[in-house]
Amino acid sequence: MDAWLKKSGAVGLSDLDLADFPETGRGVKAQRPFKAGERILTIPANCIWTAKAAYADPILGPVLQSVQPPLSVEDILALYILFVRSRVDDPAYAERQTHVAMLPSEHTLSMFFTDEELRVCAGSSLYTLTTHLRGRVGDDYKKLLTRLFMRHRDLFPLDKFSFQDYKWALSSVWSRSMDFTIAKGNSVRLMAPFADMLNHASDAKQCHAYDPSTGDLSILACRDYQAGDQVFIHYGNIANGRLLRLYGFVLPDNPNDNYELVLQTSSMAPLYEQKQRLWKLAGLDEVSTIPLTLKNPLPESVLRYLRIQRLDESELGTMTMQIATESYKKISDENESQILQFLSESIGALLGGFEVPLEKLEVQLAEGLYSPGSNAWAAAQVSLGEQRVLKAAKAKADALLASVADGDAPLPPSNQCAKCGKDSKAARLMACGKCKTVKYCGRECQVAHFKEHKALCRSLSASK
Ligand SMILES: C[S@@+](CC[C@H](N)C(=O)[O-])C[C@H]1O[C@@H](n2cnc3c(N)ncnc32)[C@H](O)[C@@H]1O
């Protein structure tokens, strides 16, 4: 592969090498020191896998172009990989084949888990999404069979385009491709040989760049490296569930862990059309998926959605005024109590739906029931992360409910000083040492707010 890339104009390969690392497996090793910001690798456009390159292929391209409606980009890339791999004695594909030969022969994405391994995280959104994904991938393969493989048996022999082959190629695309937004909201998905050997580190800032004018891909050093260090890139701030679904690994104690809460309302609900309009005005969809995170377990948008969902006719005007002035707060004690009660109960039910409850999972992991790095261990990490987030969300809903019952002021948004309203962009906020929830821009605001905050502080602390 190196010879092909160098011949095609790749830059930087002589300063980098492939090596095995204990934590991440195969990755890229620096052969000399690099300074942060230095360009360390460029892979030229003519070696990169894109949908455009697949369409330009003299044999595959016309067949792909004949498919209506067009195939998805990930299907095009997956077919391109399988097609190149299938052209065993065709010298026109020999160079790209050197890259295909270096792709891992197996993947550890959750889609490949046994039922027993996946059951460890039953109740999590990963479990649900993986189950859906398996169905979707199966359906997509059947469509390819009828739309392409059966019609062009000479190009797509089924022993090289089996369901297993399709799943392998699709997983290669998910776990190794990069997405870039280019002009006019368009985006490009690509897979770049050698650059796709770079592993992810949470602290590696965005350091891969696509040049739309040349089509080249470059990697910059995200920090200083010494010779022998592993070079990393950043795949994004991704929760373990998504990491396992699309990349096949997890990061223990991942700060990006989340639970994607889906909020929806029956179209038969009273005042549905008016509420639909209010959600839209408030920047929400009638089916809203809102990530709950450890940092912000109950985002304001969840409360906003539910306040609208539970409005009665006499409260429509108040809500419209709030949206117009962007001054969101509770509509009434009754509305607020209803939504918080509902949240507390539904999150409790979600937690009750996990196959292995949090406390038991923590004991199992501490006792080494799941061997670190195994599929079941990875599923356990996802379940752990999601349940921790849900627990924090329930605690916050309960505390808020208690404060409504006590007649306290509602919680201020978590990115604002509770006293003066300065937000986290304007000042560094620190949390109250006792309840660890309400935040201030400085000591002065905290002291000035003490009297007002005392009762809520007590109920928040008690629910922790
Ligand atoms: C773009 S490839 C990187 C190269 C890959 N390690 C290889 O040998 O081909 C992405 C895959 O690398 C692995 N990976 C990347 N970052 C990782 C990390 N921080 N910890 C564990 N595995 C990682 C995962 O298997 C992932 O699907």
The ligand as an SDF file (V2000), in Angstrom:
LIG
                    3D

 27 29  0  0  0  0  0  0  0  0999 V2000
  -10.1320    4.1610   11.6950 C   0  0  0  0  0  0  0  0  0  0  0  0
   -9.8240    2.5880   12.3350 S   0  0  0  0  0  0  0  0  0  0  0  0
   -8.2880    2.7950   13.1320 C   0  0  0  0  0  0  0  0  0  0  0  0
   -7.2930    1.6970   12.8170 C   0  0  0  0  0  0  0  0  0  0  0  0
   -7.6170    0.3470   13.3670 C   0  0  0  0  0  0  0  0  0  0  0  0
   -7.1390    0.2180   14.7340 N   0  0  0  0  0  0  0  0  0  0  0  0
   -7.0050   -0.7390   12.5040 C   0  0  0  0  0  0  0  0  0  0  0  0
   -6.2080   -1.5320   12.9880 O   0  0  0  0  0  0  0  0  0  0  0  0
   -7.3380   -0.8190   11.3400 O   0  0  0  0  0  0  0  0  0  0  0  0
  -11.0150    2.5530   13.6010 C   0  0  0  0  0  0  0  0  0  0  0  0
  -11.0000    1.3190   14.4470 C   0  0  0  0  0  0  0  0  0  0  0  0
   -9.8670    1.3270   15.3220 O   0  0  0  0  0  0  0  0  0  0  0  0
  -10.2200    0.8910   16.6380 C   0  0  0  0  0  0  0  0  0  0  0  0
  -10.0110    2.0170   17.5590 N   0  0  0  0  0  0  0  0  0  0  0  0
   -9.8470    3.3080   17.2440 C   0  0  0  0  0  0  0  0  0  0  0  0
   -9.6240    4.0640   18.3320 N   0  0  0  0  0  0  0  0  0  0  0  0
   -9.6370    3.2290   19.3750 C   0  0  0  0  0  0  0  0  0  0  0  0
   -9.4740    3.4080   20.7830 C   0  0  0  0  0  0  0  0  0  0  0  0
   -9.2520    4.5980   21.3280 N   0  0  0  0  0  0  0  0  0  0  0  0
   -9.5450    2.3060   21.5740 N   0  0  0  0  0  0  0  0  0  0  0  0
   -9.7790    1.0810   21.0360 C   0  0  0  0  0  0  0  0  0  0  0  0
   -9.9420    0.8500   19.7020 N   0  0  0  0  0  0  0  0  0  0  0  0
   -9.8630    1.9130   18.8810 C   0  0  0  0  0  0  0  0  0  0  0  0
  -11.6760    0.4520   16.5490 C   0  0  0  0  0  0  0  0  0  0  0  0
  -11.6930   -0.9170   16.2480 O   0  0  0  0  0  0  0  0  0  0  0  0
  -12.1920    1.2380   15.3700 C   0  0  0  0  0  0  0  0  0  0  0  0
  -13.2600    0.6180   14.7080 O   0  0  0  0  0  0  0  0  0  0  0  0
  1  2  1  0
  2  3  1  0
  2 10  1  0
  3  4  1  0
  4  5  1  0
  5  6  1  0
  5  7  1  0
  7  8  2  0
  7  9  1  0
 10 11  1  0
 11 12  1  0
 11 26  1  0
 12 13  1  0
 13 14  1  0
 13 24  1  0
 14 15  1  0
 14 23  1  0
 15 16  2  0
 16 17  1  0
 17 18  1  0
 17 23  2  0
 18 19  1  0
 18 20  2  0
 20 21  1  0
 21 22  2  0
 22 23  1  0
 24 25  1  0
 24 26  1  0
 26 27  1  0
M  CHG  2   2   1   9  -1
M  END
$$$$
